[in-house]
Amino acid sequence: MDAAITLDERILQPFIAATNSSTLNKALENLIELARTKEGRSDLASKNMLNPTLQLCKLLSYPSSGDTLLLALKLIRNLCAGELRNQNSFMKQNGVDIVSDIISSKEIVNDSNHGGLIRMGLQVLANVSLAGEEHQLVIWNHIYTLKFLEIAKIRRKETCDPLCMIIYACIEENHELLDKLCSDRVLPLLVEIIRSASEVGFGEDWLKLILSRTCIEESYFTPIFSNLQYPPSIETTNTFTQEQSFLLSILSEMINEQLEHITLSKLFALDIFKILKTSLGVVDYASRPKSGLPTGSNDIDALGYSLCILRDICAFDPRNKEGHVDMLLSLGFIETFLDLLRELEPPSIIRKTIKHDENEETKTHLGKLCPYKGFRSDIVAVIGNCAYGRKRVQDDVREKNGILLMLQHCVTDDENPFLREWGIWGVRNLLEGNVENQRVVSELEIQGSVNLPELSNLGLRVDVDQLTRRAKLVNMA
């Protein structure tokens, strides 16, 4: 029902007069359409339409006038979209308090059929937040008092996106507010947003931008990650939660997409390596993988995404980055991944050359199985990326007898897409400019080793000395 019948004529008059409409709802609909354009917003700003609309919102009750309230908020949202006069007027009329009180009221938050009121109210605040720091600080006060915590617990994508837009606008250029967001007081708000996104997803990139600032660029990954773990009261066989693997997947995606532009915290790299080592100890390697990431197993996904993050961290240009890989190398980084490769059963093409009976006992003896499709490729990729332009890594792999191991992974494998390409890339990086490594390859005992014609892609050929039965690496050029 149109709310006009319960409102004073003085409240209705500006809307009716501005549109020559017969009802309040019809007038609001016409004004919403007019405010969609820059010219329309400017015209309505000169007529000061924002003030009576805010007063209207204060007078409308929910749920009896819910439809009219939604229209009024939608009009305010459009009026504040890039129109500074309306944004300033919104602040002067205590619009932040009015809208925040509406969307955080128990009647609306607890009503699953609120019809988009919360989303619309958040979009109003998001548009106002884009006006500048003064506007952001007023909105932030409501964030800091956790007025929106219950809103963050609403598992709806359409609620999560505008809330994240508001938060990012506040922290983008204000490090003090960023620190407060990750403080013990406000962190529960961000944690609930991540929980909602892991359950229902998100449609816009605001959450990714927040996580990039807090987890990758700054040193807040660990407190956020820790607050997503299982509470002590829950008994589970998993070490990692769905929300934790979700967070890792988002961070992995962002680093992979923004490799050349992202600023990386050293502490973040160290934390990810710790997660990798923890996950390596809890994952079962006894079953053949059925899929790549995500697998549906929280622990396997945590392993896989942490591995992918480290793969991409190692791809950072060693000439331009600030020692992230060097720090990891001092912690036995290369040895960890070489040991992983040795513990796995050989790639499928090599297993076929090994003369063993195909029984379960033999399969177990051959080594651990990949927990997901692509696991072996990711390990080889980490070593290959790490070896690029880093003589320390080249020498370390040689001294740990890893060169032949890497050569054995220049092959195709049914469970590991692009293993051959990553293997060739890794060998190329191990040999480039390193005479000692080239000599090791040229002197490999050919007896019992796997033929690797893929080396030709590196411009190399292995010739065998018929007398010594040793291989010599020859440049085909």
C-alpha positions in Angstrom: 0.0 0.0 0.0 1.2 3.5 -0.8 2.5 5.2 2.4 1.0 8.6 1.4 -2.1 8.0 3.4 -0.2 8.1 6.7 2.1 11.0 6.0 1.7 14.7 6.6 0.9 16.8 3.4 4.0 18.9 4.0 6.2 15.8 3.6 4.4 14.7 0.5 4.3 18.1 -1.3 7.9 18.3 -2.6 7.6 14.8 -4.2 4.2 15.4 -5.8 5.1 18.9 -7.0 8.5 17.8 -8.5 6.9 15.1 -10.7 3.2 16.0 -10.9 2.4 12.5 -9.8 -0.7 11.3 -8.1 0.9 9.1 -5.5 4.1 9.1 -3.4 5.4 5.8 -4.8 4.8 7.0 -8.4 6.6 10.3 -7.6 9.6 8.4 -6.2 9.8 6.1 -9.2 9.8 9.1 -11.5 12.5 10.9 -9.5 14.6 7.7 -9.4 14.5 7.6 -13.2 15.5 11.2 -13.4 18.4 10.8 -11.0 19.9 8.1 -13.2 21.6 10.8 -15.3 24.3 13.3 -14.3 22.1 16.1 -15.5 19.1 14.8 -13.6 21.1 14.5 -10.3 22.4 18.0 -10.8 18.9 19.4 -11.4 17.5 17.6 -8.3 20.5 18.9 -6.2 19.5 22.4 -7.1 16.0 21.7 -6.0 17.4 20.2 -2.7 15.4 16.9 -3.1 17.8 15.0 -0.9 16.7 16.6 2.3 12.9 15.7 2.1 13.8 12.2 1.0 15.9 11.7 4.1 13.1 13.1 6.3 10.7 10.7 4.6 13.0 7.7 5.4 12.9 8.7 9.1 9.1 8.7 9.1 8.5 5.4 7.2 8.0 2.3 9.3 8.9 -1.2 8.5 7.4 -3.5 7.3 4.2 -1.6 6.7 5.9 0.9 4.4 8.7 -1.3 3.2 8.1 -0.8 -0.5 8.1 3.0 -0.1 11.2 2.9 2.1 13.0 0.9 -0.6 12.1 3.5 -3.2 13.3 6.4 -1.0 16.7 4.7 -0.4 17.0 4.0 -4.1 16.4 7.6 -4.9 19.0 8.7 -2.3 21.5 6.2 -3.8 21.0 7.7 -7.3 21.2 11.2 -6.0 24.6 10.5 -4.3 26.2 8.8 -7.3 29.0 11.2 -8.0 27.0 14.4 -7.2 29.1 16.3 -4.5 26.3 18.7 -3.5 24.0 15.8 -2.7 26.8 13.9 -0.9 27.6 16.9 1.2 23.9 17.5 1.9 23.6 13.9 3.0 26.4 14.5 5.6 24.9 17.7 6.9 21.5 16.1 7.4 23.0 13.2 9.4 22.2 10.8 6.5 24.8 8.3 7.7 23.0 7.9 11.0 19.6 7.8 9.4 20.5 5.1 6.8 22.7 3.1 9.2 19.9 3.0 11.8 17.4 1.7 9.2 19.5 -1.1 7.7 20.9 -2.3 11.0 17.5 -2.4 12.8 16.6 -5.8 14.1 13.3 -5.8 12.3 15.1 -5.6 8.9 18.3 -7.6 9.7 16.2 -10.5 11.1 13.7 -10.5 8.2 15.0 -12.7 5.3 12.3 -11.0 3.1 13.5 -7.5 3.6 13.4 -7.0 -0.2 16.9 -5.6 -0.7 16.6 -2.8 1.8 20.0 -3.6 3.4 21.7 -3.8 0.0 20.2 -0.4 -1.0 21.2 1.3 2.2 24.7 0.0 1.9 24.9 1.2 -1.7 23.8 4.7 -0.5 26.7 4.7 2.0 29.1 3.3 -0.6 28.3 6.2 -3.0 28.8 8.7 -0.2 32.1 7.2 0.8 33.5 7.9 -2.6 33.2 11.7 -1.9 36.4 11.7 0.2 38.1 11.2 3.6 35.7 13.4 5.6 32.7 11.4 4.4 34.6 8.1 4.9 35.5 8.9 8.5 31.9 9.5 9.5 30.9 6.2 7.9 33.9 4.4 9.5 32.6 5.3 13.0 29.6 3.1 12.3 32.0 0.3 11.1 34.2 0.7 14.2 31.3 0.4 16.6 30.4 -2.9 14.8 27.0 -1.6 13.9 27.3 -3.6 10.7 28.5 -6.9 12.3 25.1 -8.5 12.1 24.8 -7.4 8.5 28.1 -9.1 7.7 26.6 -12.3 9.1 23.9 -12.3 6.4 24.9 -15.0 4.0 24.0 -13.1 0.8 26.2 -12.0 -2.1 24.1 -8.8 -2.7 24.9 -7.7 0.9 28.5 -8.7 1.0 29.6 -6.7 -2.1 28.4 -3.2 -1.1 29.7 -3.7 2.4 33.1 -4.5 1.0 33.0 -1.5 -1.2 32.4 0.8 1.8 35.3 -0.8 3.7 37.7 -0.6 0.9 36.9 3.0 0.2 37.8 3.8 3.8 41.1 1.8 4.0 42.4 2.3 0.4 44.5 5.4 1.3 44.2 5.5 5.1 46.6 3.2 6.8 45.3 4.1 10.2 41.8 2.8 9.3 43.4 -0.3 7.7 45.1 -1.1 11.1 41.8 -0.6 12.9 40.0 -2.9 10.5 42.5 -5.7 11.5 42.4 -4.9 15.2 40.9 -7.3 17.7 37.8 -5.0 17.9 36.9 -4.8 14.2 38.5 -8.0 12.8 35.3 -10.1 13.6 33.5 -8.0 10.9 36.0 -8.9 8.2 36.0 -12.5 9.3 32.2 -12.7 9.0 32.5 -11.2 5.5 34.9 -13.9 4.5 32.7 -16.6 5.9 29.7 -15.2 3.9 31.8 -15.0 0.7 33.0 -18.5 1.1 29.4 -19.8 1.5 27.6 -17.7 -1.2 30.4 -16.2 -3.3 30.8 -12.6 -4.3 30.0 -10.7 -7.5 32.4 -7.8 -7.4 36.1 -7.4 -6.6 35.9 -5.3 -3.5 36.6 -8.2 -1.2 39.6 -9.2 -3.2 41.0 -5.7 -3.0 40.5 -5.7 0.8 42.3 -9.1 1.1 45.2 -7.9 -1.1 45.8 -4.9 1.2 45.4 -6.8 4.5 46.9 -10.2 3.7 49.4 -9.8 0.9 50.7 -6.2 1.2 50.4 -5.9 4.9 51.1 -8.3 7.7 47.6 -9.2 8.8 47.2 -12.6 7.0 47.9 -14.7 10.1 45.3 -13.1 12.5 42.7 -13.3 9.7 43.6 -16.9 8.8 43.7 -17.9 12.5 40.2 -16.5 13.2 38.8 -18.7 10.4 39.9 -21.9 12.1 37.5 -24.4 13.8 36.3 -23.4 17.2 37.5 -25.7 20.0 34.0 -27.1 20.5 33.9 -28.7 17.0 35.4 -32.1 16.5 36.7 -32.8 13.0 39.3 -34.8 11.2 40.2 -31.8 9.1 43.0 -29.4 10.0 41.9 -26.5 7.8 38.4 -25.1 7.4 36.5 -24.4 4.3 36.9 -20.6 4.9 40.6 -21.0 5.3 41.0 -22.9 2.0 38.6 -20.3 0.4 40.9 -17.4 1.6 44.0 -19.2 0.2 42.2 -19.7 -3.2 41.4 -16.0 -3.5 44.9 -14.9 -2.6 46.4 -17.4 -5.0 44.2 -16.1 -7.8 45.1 -12.5 -7.0 48.8 -13.1 -6.9 48.7 -15.1 -10.2 46.7 -12.3 -11.9 48.7 -9.4 -10.5 52.1 -10.9 -10.4 53.9 -7.9 -11.9 52.0 -5.2 -9.9 51.4 -6.6 -6.5 53.5 -5.6 -3.4 54.3 -8.6 -1.3 54.9 -8.8 2.5 57.8 -11.0 3.5 55.8 -12.2 6.4 53.0 -13.3 4.1 55.5 -15.5 2.1 56.8 -17.0 5.4 53.3 -17.7 6.7 52.3 -19.5 3.5 55.3 -21.7 3.7 54.4 -22.6 7.2 50.9 -23.5 6.1 52.3 -25.7 3.3 54.5 -27.6 5.7 51.6 -28.1 8.1 49.3 -29.4 5.2 52.0 -31.7 3.9 51.9 -33.5 7.3 48.1 -34.0 7.4 47.2 -34.9 3.7 46.7 -38.6 2.8 48.7 -39.6 -0.3 47.1 -43.1 -0.6 44.4 -42.4 -3.2 44.7 -41.4 -6.9 43.4 -37.8 -7.5 40.0 -37.4 -9.1 40.3 -33.7 -9.9 42.4 -30.6 -9.7 41.8 -27.7 -7.4 39.4 -27.3 -5.7 39.0 -30.9 -4.6 36.4 -30.6 -1.9 38.9 -31.6 0.8 39.8 -28.6 2.9 43.3 -30.0 3.8 44.2 -30.9 0.2 42.9 -27.5 -1.1 45.0 -25.7 1.6 48.0 -27.7 0.4 47.3 -27.0 -3.2 46.6 -23.3 -3.0 49.6 -22.6 -0.7 51.7 -24.4 -3.2 50.4 -22.3 -6.0 51.0 -19.1 -4.1 54.6 -20.2 -3.5 55.0 -21.1 -7.1 54.0 -17.6 -8.1 56.1 -15.9 -5.4 59.1 -17.7 -6.8 58.3 -16.2 -10.2 59.0 -12.7 -8.9 61.9 -11.2 -10.9 64.9 -11.7 -8.6 66.4 -8.4 -9.8 63.4 -6.3 -8.8 62.0 -7.9 -5.6 63.2 -7.6 -2.1 64.5 -11.0 -0.9 61.3 -13.0 -0.4 62.8 -16.0 -2.0 66.1 -15.6 -0.3 64.3 -15.6 3.0 62.5 -18.9 2.1 65.7 -20.5 0.9 67.3 -20.0 4.3 64.5 -22.2 5.7 65.2 -25.3 3.6 62.8 -24.3 0.9 64.5 -26.2 -2.0 65.1 -29.3 0.0 61.4 -29.4 1.0 60.3 -29.6 -2.7 63.1 -31.9 -3.8 62.1 -34.3 -1.0 58.5 -34.1 -2.1 59.4 -35.1 -5.7 61.5 -38.0 -4.5 58.7 -39.3 -2.2 56.2 -39.3 -5.0 55.8 -42.3 -7.4 57.4 -41.6 -10.7 55.4 -40.0 -13.5 53.1 -42.3 -15.4 55.3 -42.5 -18.5 58.3 -43.6 -16.4 56.3 -46.1 -14.3 55.4 -47.9 -17.6 59.1 -48.5 -18.1 59.6 -50.1 -14.7 59.2 -53.8 -14.8 57.1 -54.5 -11.7 53.9 -56.4 -11.3 50.8 -54.1 -11.2 49.6 -55.0 -7.7 48.8 -52.7 -4.8 51.9 -53.7 -2.8 54.1 -52.6 -5.7 52.2 -49.4 -6.2 52.7 -48.4 -2.6 56.4 -49.2 -2.9 56.8 -46.9 -5.9 55.9 -43.9 -3.7 53.2 -41.5 -2.6 50.3 -40.6 -4.9 49.5 -37.0 -5.9 46.7 -35.7 -3.7 45.3 -33.6 -6.6 45.8 -33.4 -10.3 48.6 -31.0 -11.0 50.4 -31.5 -7.7 53.6 -32.8 -9.3 53.5 -30.0 -11.9 53.2 -27.4 -9.2 56.2 -28.7 -7.3 58.3 -28.8 -10.4 57.1 -25.2 -11.2 58.2 -24.0 -7.8 61.7 -25.3 -8.3 61.9 -24.1 -11.9 60.7 -20.6 -11.0 63.0 -20.4 -8.0 66.0 -21.4 -10.2 65.4 -18.6 -12.7 68.3 -16.1 -12.4 69.4 -17.5 -9.0 72.7 -19.2 -9.0 72.3 -20.1 -5.3 69.3 -22.2 -6.2 71.0 -23.7 -9.2 73.9 -24.8 -7.1 71.6 -26.0 -4.2 69.7 -28.3 -6.6 72.9 -29.8 -7.9 74.4 -30.3 -4.5 71.2 -32.1 -3.4 71.4 -34.4 -6.4 68.3 -32.8 -7.9 69.2 -32.3 -11.5 68.5 -35.8 -12.7 65.3 -35.7 -10.7 64.2 -32.6 -12.6 65.3 -34.2 -15.9 63.0 -37.1 -15.1 60.1 -34.7 -15.0 60.5 -33.4 -18.5 57.8 -35.9 -19.5 54.0 -36.0 -19.9 51.9 -37.3 -17.1 48.2 -38.2 -17.1 47.6 -36.7 -13.7 49.7 -33.6 -14.1 48.9 -31.2 -17.0 51.9 -29.2 -18.3 54.4 -31.3 -16.3 56.6 -31.6 -19.4 56.5 -27.8 -20.0 57.3 -27.0 -16.4 60.1 -29.7 -16.4 61.7 -28.2 -19.4 61.4 -24.7 -18.0 63.0 -25.9 -14.7 65.9 -27.7 -16.4 66.5 -24.7 -18.7 66.7 -22.4 -15.6 69.0 -24.8 -13.8 71.5 -25.0 -16.7 71.5 -21.4 -17.8 74.9 -19.8 -17.1 75.9 -22.6 -14.8 78.8 -24.6 -16.1 78.8 -27.0 -13.2 75.2 -28.0 -13.8 75.9 -28.4 -17.5 78.8 -30.7 -16.7 76.6 -32.8 -14.4 74.1 -33.4 -17.2 76.8 -34.1 -19.7 78.3 -36.8 -17.4 75.1 -38.6 -16.4 75.3 -42.3 -16.5 73.0 -43.3 -19.4 72.4 -46.8 -18.2 69.1 -47.1 -16.3 68.1 -43.5 -17.0 65.0 -42.4 -18.9 65.5 -41.2 -22.5 64.6 -37.5 -22.6 64.1 -36.2 -26.2 62.4 -33.2 -24.7 65.8 -31.7 -24.1 65.8 -30.8 -27.8 63.3 -28.1 -26.9 66.1 -26.5 -25.0 68.4 -26.6 -28.0 70.4 -29.5 -26.4 71.2 -33.0 -27.5 72.7 -35.9 -25.4 75.4 -37.9 -27.2 76.6 -41.1 -25.7 80.3 -42.0 -25.6 80.3 -45.6 -26.8 83.4 -46.5 -24.7 82.6 -44.8 -21.4 78.8 -45.2 -21.7 78.6 -41.7 -20.4 76.3 -38.9 -21.9 77.6 -35.6 -23.2 75.4 -32.6 -23.5 75.7 -31.0 -26.9 74.4 -27.7 -28.1 72.6 -28.4 -31.4 73.1 -24.8 -32.6 
